[in-house]
Amino acid sequence: MVLIVIENLEQYSPWLIYEYEHAYELVGDSLLITNVKDQRLKEELRRRGIRFAEESVVELLPRLPRPWVVLEPKAKEGLKPEEAGGTIIVGGILGAHPPKGRTWELLTSKLPREVLQRNIGPHQFPIDGAVAVAWLVSKGKTLNEIPVKVGLEVKVGEMPGMEIVEELPYAYPIVDGKVFISEKVKRYLEKNLLGDALSDL
C-alpha cells in the first residue's frame, strides 16, 4: 500500500489545516505529515486523527517503503503507476502564483539521489490536490487519465448588483466527478475575502 508523505513546510494557518484534513478524508491512514514542529498544528492534526511526525521526511526516509518518489514540479518525467507503490513525498507548501520553485529549494534538494523526481503535469496543484493525483496514480490511473480543472472561481459573497468572486489560479483534479477542493477552504475564503472587499468600499 502506498504511503503519501506531506513534508510540512508552512507556518500554521486554518487554510493549511483544511488542506491537510481534505487530503486525509481521501486517503485515510495512507497519509503521514512530517516536519510538524508547531504545537497548534500538532493539536489540530491529533484532534482529526491524522498521523504526523516531528522529524523531517529526510530523517525518516530510510524507514519508509520503497520506491521513494518526490513530486517535483521541475522534474522532467511524469509520475507513473508502477512508481507509485512505495512512498510518495509531497511538499506541504501553500502555492504562490507564479510558482517560486520552493519545492526544490526546501525539499527536493535535501533528499538523497535515490529518490525519484516526478511531476504530475504542467500546472500547480494545491497540497490536497497533489495528494489526490498521487493517490489516483497509485490506484493505476495515468496522469493523462486524470481530468483536471485549471483555474477556479469561488463565489465568496454578494453585494447589490454584483457577485464577489475569488479566482484561484491553480489546478484541481476531478475526483468522483467533482472538482477536488475543500469546502472548508471555500468557506474560509468567503469569510475572509468578503470582509476585505467590504472594508475597501
N, C-alpha and C positions, 0 to 999 in steps of 0.2 A: 504494500500500500504506500502511495506517495506521501511524503511529508512536505508540507509547504511552510517555509520559514519566512516570517516577516522580520527583517532586521530593523528595529525601531531607530529612526534617525531624526525624529522630530521632538519638539517640546510638547508637553501635554496640551491638548485642546479638545473641546467637545467634538469638533469635526473629525479629528483623528480617531477618537474612541468610536464614533459612529461607523467609520470605515472599517475598523478592526472588527467591530461587532457584526457588521454586514457580511464580511468575509467568513467569519465563524459560523454564521447562520447557514452558509452554503456548504462549507467543507467540514464543519464539526471538529472532532479531535485530530483531524489531519493537519490542523493549524498549530504552529508554535510561534510565539512572538519573542524575539531575543533582544538583548541590549536594553532591558527595561530597568532604568535606574530611578525614575521619578516615583515617589511614594503614591501620589494621586493616581498615576497611571496603573500602578500595581493594584491599588484598591479597586479601581473600576474594572480591570480585567478579571480580578479574583471574583468580584460580585457577579460577573457574567459567565463564570466558569471557563474562561479562556486560558489555556496553558501559556505560561511565559517563563523566561529565564533572565536573570540579571546579566549573565555573560553574553558577550557578542557571539554571533554565529562563527566568527573567525576562530574563537577559542573552542567552541563546541563541535566544530566540523568533523574532527577525527572520530567522534562517537555517533555521527549521523549516517543514515544509509546512503550508499552509492547507487547510481552515479550522482555526482553533485553538479547542479546547474544553477547559474545566477542569471536572472532576467536583466540583461544589459541593453539599453536602447541603442548603444553604439555598435553592438555585435553585428557581424556580417551575415550570420546564419540564423534562421528562424527555429524555434523550438519544435521538435518532432516527438510524436507519441512514444517512440522507442527510447527516447532520452528522459522521459518524464515519469520514471518508476521509482526513483530514489528520493533525493532531496532537491526541491526547487526553492531557491532563495529570491525573495522579493524585497526591494528597497522600500522601507517604510518612510517614504518621503511624500509630503503633500506637494502636488505639482506646481510648477511655475510655467507661465506661458510668455515667450517661448522657453523651452527647456534649457536648463543651465548646466547639464552634464553632471549633476550632483551624485547620481548613482555610481558613476565611475569613480568620482573623487572620494566619496565617503564609504563605498562598499567594495565594488569590483576590484579596484586597485590593491586592496588589502588582502584579497583571497589568494590562495595558492594556485599555481598554474594548472593543477589537475581539475580545477573547477571549469566546466564548460560555460562559455559565454554565449547566450542565445537571446535573440529579440523575440517579440510577439507581434511584430508588424511595424509599420512606419509611423504610427500615431502614439501619442502619450496617453496612458491609462491612469485613472486613479488607483490607489493601492488595492481597494477591494475588486476593482475591475481586472487588474493584473492577476490577482489571485484566482478570479473566476476563469480567466483564459487558461492559466496554468492547470487548473483543475479539469477543465474540459479536454485539454490536450492529454492529460494523464488518463482520461477515460477513453482515449482513442481517436479523438477528433483532430484533424489537421487544422492549422491556422486558417487555411482557405475555407474550411467548413464552418467557421465560427463567424456569424454575422456581427457587424459592429456598427454602431451609430456614432458618427463623428460630429461633435458639436451638439449641445443640448440646451434648449431654452427651458428654464424653470420659472414658472409664474410665481412671484413672491408676494403679490398683492394687487389691489385695485384701488384706483382713485377715480373721481368723477371723470368720465370720458376717456379713461386710459387704463391699460394694464401695466404693472411694473414687472419686468422680466429680467432675469439674470441669465446671461449667456455663458455657458461653461464650455470652453474650447477643447475639451478632452474627448477621448474615445471611450465608448461604453459598450461592452459585449451584450448581445441579446441572449438571455438565458430563459428557457421555457417560454419563449415568445414575448418576453418583456425586457425593456431596457434595464440593465442591472445597475441601479442606483439606489442608495439608501434613502428610504422615506424620511428617516430622521435627519439626514443631511438636507433634504429639501425643506423640512420644517425649520431647521436651523437657519437656512438661507432666508426663508420667509420672515422669520422673527428678527434677524439682524439687518438684512438689507432693506426691508420696508421701513424700519426705524431710521436708517441712514437716509433713505430717499425723502422721508417726511422732514427730517431735520435740515435738508438742503433747500426746502421751499422758503 
